[in-house]
Amino acid sequence: MADPQAEPTRDPYDYPRRWEADVVLSDGGTVHLRPILPSDGDALLAFHSRLSERTRYFRYFGPYPHISARDLKRFSTVDHHDRVAFVTLLGDDVIAVGRYERLPEGDSAEVAFVVEDTHQGRGVGSILLEHLAAAARERGLGRFVAEVLAENSQMVRVFRDAGYQVSREIDGGVLHLEFAIDPTEASVEVARAREEAAEARSVHNLLHPRSVAVIGASTDRTKIGYAVLGNLLAADFTGPVFPVNPEHVSVRGVRAYPTVLDIPDPVDLAVVAVPAAGVDEVMDACLAKGVKTLVVVTSGFGETGPDGRGIERRLVDEARAHGMRVVGPNALGVVNLDPDVRLNATLAPTLPGRGRTGFFCQSGALGTAILADAAARGLGLSTFVSAGNRADVSGNDLLQYWQTDPATDVVLLYLESFGNPRKFARLARRLGRGKPVVAVKSGRNAVLPALAATGVAVDESSVQALFEQAGVIRVESIAQLFDTALLLAHQPLPPGERVAVVGNSSAIGVLAADAALAQGLDLAGDPIDVGAQAGPEEFAAAVADALRRDDVDSLIVVFVPPLAIPGTAYARALREAAADLTETGSKPIVSTFLAAEGIPAELAVPDPDGAPGRGSIPSYPSPERAALALARATRYARWRSAPLGEYTRPDGTDPVRAAEVVAAALSESDSREVELTDGQVLEVLSCYGIDVMPFRVVSTADGAVEAGADLGLPVVMKSASRQFRHRSDLVGVRLDLTTADGIRNAHTDLREVSGVDSVYVQRMAPKGNSCTIGLQDDPSFGTLVSFGLAGVISNLLGDRAYRAVPLTDVDAAALVRAPKAAPLLAGYGGDEPADLSALEELVLRVAALGEDVPEVRALVIEPILASAAGAFVTGGRITVGAPPSRHDSGPRRLRPVPVDVPV
């Protein structure tokens, strides 16, 4: 490494706190990363003493058995600017060090790192490189250089596989590597793939423990420690179970231990069932024991207020720093019904059978009812996690696990709040391309204070945009969640929207048809009524005929039992008819049968475990619920089969110049947010190829006439008073002015209306539908793009569509077609269709602006006149301010624990 030119002049203890992070390694364990401090000297000496001679040789290019006092000071005292170093900590031990030092000239720095032998191969080096590169970019550096011994293949691989364009030269057995550290598409993809694999592995470790300890196991039937231990034993967990109770030799017939430290064997998972006041002592013992994962089922933490959040934060900080993940606190627990695991580490006495559905539930209290409901309906589960306060393990972690879990085909989510919505959208969108994700998001109209403290506030339009863009099937209730899941878990996805209705009651058949039409499905003909007297064979034949039709994509079967023949005979005939028609395997069937809810035994196709498997026919209490579940599956199938789209940058953009204009505006004001002037708005928009119809600002009638002549008639005139210029009744606007007298009269009128002399004179755009495109800063997503038709009715009804940046071309096309009034742009009522491709291009340019210049906190472009001639922008407003934090950007890190609580 390059020697420093001088001792650091900055405070070596003063560094950006955002540089600290908890990270997950490739094996699922966690470590803490932070800048090095002078107080780390003793830990550095201990770290160096544990390195093998070979590792020291690779790092220092020669024998280096001891660190001198001079070198120790130089290594541990940096300025966090030109000389930056990070330590990776497991507990109190340093297990890796990475550093860079700025080279004398240019924007380059030399980078190096070393990892303790026992922790090599866990991905520590790649994480250090990501965080060093982020810090270096923040300090104005653009390139890293590294000197690596050619035989140090492991270190060469860290640089080579990071996704950067690395140049290599070799001289005397030493490789000289050099690369730009700006993120590339490849480097971002590499980092995300590693993060997803690591976090999925951490959840795998949680759900596949080899041993479980129950800390607080009790002989008292009223205690949660009694219930958890009993449920673990009843499920016949495949590994050893260790009750921890200092007062009893055994609990529920199983030998108990005074503390977790007294257990002679390793402990992978500890279920904590002691009061919150005793958790610190339990944590110390678990840390010393080397427990891998904690499930905290007791309450009294973040949900109780600031003091509880402080206890919760300490719990998670300590756990992560020592390599552990935490589920909870205030959790119901975790379930894995894999026969090789058989884990029920929950408070729930009733579990559903084994199936292929994964379930994440944020609520602990609701989890018990959810599991019992799933069992009653015949919905089998693969895994279940109730995360409670979600202080560490969250729904995002489970999405990454289920992406790679071969035992899970459908994912269900009950969400009360979001921790990292941008990441959720990215993960759900990728998962949804192969496995449907169904979600209930509570708190649409009311949010409890305890929930607000554990997540990021997201408004309803943002939630809807997130779910639509990610392909998540949003439902309104737990009942609808299970209705949809039963269909997705047991029937194929509909190949289209054409549905047939078969039944033995014309009245119920019509209800089913009405329900299907109300949900946007297409009827494949009139409902088929076999009559109340038809026998099972005739009923089954009608079902088979409907399934064979080429114009049918799905089937709703409605049935009222006759008096003479048991309804079960019809059910068996229906199941067998569907099973015999192998060519209809891509056509789902839903039923309203015998007023049953779930999977009746007569409609079930048993899997090897005897539970309802693929091909089982779900039944609903009413045709409306059956049609709603089918419609949701149909819309999801359409989203899943649609093109993915491409993230394409529009041509002719100049983000550097746009950023300069914004920075200049902010530097000239002391306000937190600044509204740009007309000239600045024009310049920023022009940097993204967005042209505004030419205009002039004048203050006299003669000046208006002259401006009209210069711009070319006809022109439009607008009051300079925003109060009148943007009114929907156009009281501050005069259109289609073609003569000098008309312009003079318009100036007089506008001055009388507004009391302001200044007016805008603008060349008239071709007539068309008035539209608006906007950017709004969301505290969770960063930036949302909105689109709608302008006007008082659209504003009153909130007829806007939203998408989160970045946008694909498919997202842009969907956005301009999403508002309820969008048919007006497509030739509704015989009008000429507008150029939708021009609107899509405009949306993509606005989205690129929002992504490139995060200081843009709000933007409105309106009115945009959309017609067959194109999309013409006539005005815009931009508000800028300090950029928001991006929850899903930068180097890998776990979601931070809230810091605005007492610790």
Rosetta blueprint (number, residue, H / E / L):
1 M L
2 A L
3 D L
4 P L
5 Q L
6 A L
7 E L
8 P L
9 T L
10 R L
11 D L
12 P L
13 Y L
14 D L
15 Y L
16 P L
17 R H
18 R H
19 W H
20 E L
21 A E
22 D E
23 V E
24 V E
25 L L
26 S L
27 D L
28 G L
29 G L
30 T E
31 V E
32 H E
33 L E
34 R E
35 P E
36 I L
37 L L
38 P H
39 S H
40 D H
41 G H
42 D H
43 A H
44 L H
45 L H
46 A H
47 F H
48 H H
49 S H
50 R H
51 L L
52 S L
53 E H
54 R H
55 T H
56 R H
57 Y H
58 F H
59 R H
60 Y H
61 F L
62 G L
63 P L
64 Y L
65 P L
66 H L
67 I L
68 S L
69 A H
70 R H
71 D H
72 L H
73 K H
74 R H
75 F H
76 S H
77 T L
78 V L
79 D L
80 H L
81 H L
82 D L
83 R E
84 V E
85 A E
86 F E
87 V E
88 T E
89 L E
90 L E
91 G L
92 D L
93 D E
94 V E
95 I E
96 A E
97 V E
98 G E
99 R E
100 Y E
101 E E
102 R E
103 L L
104 P L
105 E L
106 G L
107 D L
108 S E
109 A E
110 E E
111 V E
112 A E
113 F E
114 V E
115 V E
116 E L
117 D H
118 T H
119 H H
120 Q L
121 G L
122 R L
123 G L
124 V H
125 G H
126 S H
127 I H
128 L H
129 L H
130 E H
131 H H
132 L H
133 A H
134 A H
135 A H
136 A H
137 R H
138 E H
139 R L
140 G L
141 L L
142 G L
143 R E
144 F E
145 V E
146 A E
147 E E
148 V E
149 L E
150 A L
151 E L
152 N L
153 S H
154 Q H
155 M H
156 V H
157 R H
158 V H
159 F H
160 R H
161 D L
162 A L
163 G L
164 Y L
165 Q L
166 V L
167 S E
168 R E
169 E E
170 I E
171 D E
172 G L
173 G L
174 V E
175 L E
176 H E
177 L E
178 E E
179 F E
180 A E
181 I L
182 D L
183 P L
184 T L
185 E H
186 A H
187 S H
188 V H
189 E H
190 V H
191 A H
192 R H
193 A H
194 R H
195 E H
196 E H
197 A H
198 A H
199 E H
200 A H
201 R H
202 S H
203 V H
204 H H
205 N H
206 L H
207 L H
208 H L
209 P L
210 R L
211 S L
212 V E
213 A E
214 V E
215 I E
216 G L
217 A L
218 S L
219 T L
220 D L
221 R L
222 T L
223 K L
224 I H
225 G H
226 Y H
227 A H
228 V H
229 L H
230 G H
231 N H
232 L H
233 L H
234 A H
235 A L
236 D L
237 F L
238 T L
239 G L
240 P L
241 V E
242 F E
243 P E
244 V E
245 N L
246 P L
247 E L
248 H L
249 V L
250 S E
251 V E
252 R L
253 G L
254 V E
255 R E
256 A L
257 Y E
258 P L
259 T L
260 V H
261 L H
262 D H
263 I L
264 P L
265 D L
266 P L
267 V L
268 D L
269 L E
270 A E
271 V E
272 V E
273 A L
274 V L
275 P L
276 A H
277 A H
278 G H
279 V H
280 D H
281 E H
282 V H
283 M H
284 D H
285 A H
286 C H
287 L H
288 A H
289 K H
290 G L
291 V L
292 K L
293 T E
294 L E
295 V E
296 V E
297 V L
298 T L
299 S L
300 G L
301 F L
302 G H
303 E H
304 T H
305 G L
306 P H
307 D H
308 G H
309 R H
310 G H
311 I H
312 E H
313 R H
314 R H
315 L H
316 V H
317 D H
318 E H
319 A H
320 R H
321 A H
322 H L
323 G L
324 M L
325 R E
326 V E
327 V E
328 G L
329 P L
330 N L
331 A L
332 L L
333 G E
334 V E
335 V E
336 N E
337 L L
338 D L
339 P L
340 D L
341 V L
342 R L
343 L E
344 N E
345 A E
346 T E
347 L L
348 A L
349 P L
350 T L
351 L L
352 P L
353 G L
354 R E
355 G E
356 R E
357 T E
358 G E
359 F E
360 F E
361 C E
362 Q L
363 S L
364 G H
365 A H
366 L H
367 G H
368 T H
369 A H
370 I H
371 L H
372 A H
373 D H
374 A H
375 A H
376 A H
377 R H
378 G L
379 L L
380 G L
381 L E
382 S E
383 T E
384 F E
385 V E
386 S E
387 A L
388 G L
389 N L
390 R L
391 A L
392 D L
393 V L
394 S L
395 G H
396 N H
397 D H
398 L H
399 L H
400 Q H
401 Y H
402 W H
403 Q H
404 T H
405 D L
406 P L
407 A L
408 T L
409 D L
410 V E
411 V E
412 L E
413 L E
414 Y E
415 L E
416 E L
417 S L
418 F E
419 G L
420 N L
421 P H
422 R H
423 K H
424 F H
425 A H
426 R H
427 L H
428 A H
429 R H
430 R H
431 L H
432 G H
433 R L
434 G L
435 K L
436 P L
437 V E
438 V E
439 A E
440 V E
441 K E
442 S L
443 G L
444 R L
445 N L
446 A L
447 V L
448 L L
449 P H
450 A H
451 L H
452 A H
453 A L
454 T L
455 G L
456 V E
457 A L
458 V L
459 D L
460 E H
461 S H
462 S H
463 V H
464 Q H
465 A H
466 L H
467 F H
468 E H
469 Q H
470 A H
471 G L
472 V L
473 I E
474 R E
475 V E
476 E L
477 S L
478 I H
479 A H
480 Q H
481 L H
482 F H
483 D H
484 T H
485 A H
486 L H
487 L H
488 L H
489 A H
490 H H
491 Q L
492 P L
493 L L
494 P L
495 P L
496 G L
497 E L
498 R E
499 V E
500 A E
501 V E
502 V E
503 G E
504 N L
505 S L
506 S H
507 A H
508 I H
509 G H
510 V H
511 L H
512 A H
513 A H
514 D H
515 A H
516 A H
517 L H
518 A H
519 Q L
520 G L
521 L L
522 D E
523 L E
524 A L
525 G L
526 D L
527 P L
528 I E
529 D E
530 V L
531 G L
532 A L
533 Q L
534 A L
535 G L
536 P H
537 E H
538 E H
539 F H
540 A H
541 A H
542 A H
543 V H
544 A H
545 D H
546 A H
547 L H
548 R H
549 R L
550 D L
551 D L
552 V L
553 D L
554 S E
555 L E
556 I E
557 V E
558 V E
559 F E
560 V L
561 P L
562 P L
563 L L
564 A L
565 I L
566 P L
567 G H
568 T H
569 A H
570 Y H
571 A H
572 R H
573 A H
574 L H
575 R H
576 E H
577 A H
578 A H
579 A H
580 D H
581 L L
582 T H
583 E H
584 T H
585 G L
586 S L
587 K L
588 P L
589 I E
590 V E
591 S E
592 T E
593 F E
594 L L
595 A L
596 A L
597 E L
598 G E
599 I L
600 P L
601 A H
602 E H
603 L H
604 A L
605 V L
606 P E
607 D L
608 P L
609 D L
610 G L
611 A L
612 P E
613 G L
614 R L
615 G L
616 S L
617 I L
618 P L
619 S E
620 Y L
621 P L
622 S L
623 P H
624 E H
625 R H
626 A H
627 A H
628 L H
629 A H
630 L H
631 A H
632 R H
633 A H
634 T H
635 R H
636 Y H
637 A H
638 R H
639 W H
640 R H
641 S H
642 A L
643 P L
644 L L
645 G L
646 E L
647 Y L
648 T L
649 R L
650 P L
651 D L
652 G L
653 T L
654 D L
655 P H
656 V H
657 R H
658 A H
659 A H
660 E H
661 V H
662 V H
663 A H
664 A H
665 A H
666 L H
667 S H
668 E L
669 S L
670 D L
671 S L
672 R L
673 E E
674 V E
675 E E
676 L L
677 T L
678 D H
679 G H
680 Q H
681 V H
682 L H
683 E H
684 V H
685 L H
686 S H
687 C L
688 Y L
689 G L
690 I L
691 D L
692 V E
693 M L
694 P L
695 F E
696 R E
697 V E
698 V E
699 S L
700 T L
701 A H
702 D H
703 G H
704 A H
705 V H
706 E H
707 A H
708 G H
709 A H
710 D H
711 L H
712 G L
713 L L
714 P L
715 V E
716 V E
717 M E
718 K E
719 S E
720 A L
721 S L
722 R H
723 Q H
724 F H
725 R H
726 H L
727 R L
728 S L
729 D L
730 L L
731 V L
732 G L
733 V E
734 R E
735 L E
736 D E
737 L E
738 T L
739 T L
740 A H
741 D H
742 G H
743 I H
744 R H
745 N H
746 A H
747 H H
748 T H
749 D H
750 L H
751 R H
752 E H
753 V H
754 S H
755 G L
756 V L
757 D L
758 S L
759 V E
760 Y E
761 V E
762 Q E
763 R E
764 M L
765 A L
766 P L
767 K L
768 G L
769 N E
770 S E
771 C E
772 T E
773 I E
774 G E
775 L E
776 Q E
777 D L
778 D L
779 P L
780 S L
781 F L
782 G L
783 T L
784 L E
785 V E
786 S E
787 F E
788 G E
789 L E
790 A L
791 G L
792 V H
793 I H
794 S H
795 N H
796 L H
797 L H
798 G L
799 D L
800 R L
801 A E
802 Y E
803 R E
804 A E
805 V L
806 P L
807 L L
808 T L
809 D H
810 V H
811 D H
812 A H
813 A H
814 A H
815 L H
816 V H
817 R H
818 A L
819 P L
820 K L
821 A L
822 A H
823 P H
824 L H
825 L H
826 A H
827 G L
828 Y H
829 G H
830 G H
831 D L
832 E L
833 P L
834 A L
835 D L
836 L H
837 S H
838 A H
839 L H
840 E H
841 E H
842 L H
843 V H
844 L H
845 R H
846 V H
847 A H
848 A H
849 L H
850 G H
851 E H
852 D H
853 V L
854 P L
855 E L
856 V E
857 R E
858 A E
859 L E
860 V E
861 I E
862 E E
863 P E
864 I E
865 L E
866 A E
867 S E
868 A L
869 A L
870 G E
871 A E
872 F E
873 V E
874 T L
875 G L
876 G E
877 R E
878 I E
879 T E
880 V E
881 G E
882 A L
883 P L
884 P L
885 S L
886 R L
887 H L
888 D L
889 S L
890 G L
891 P L
892 R L
893 R L
894 L L
895 R L
896 P L
897 V L
898 P L
899 V L
900 D L
901 V L
902 P L
903 V L
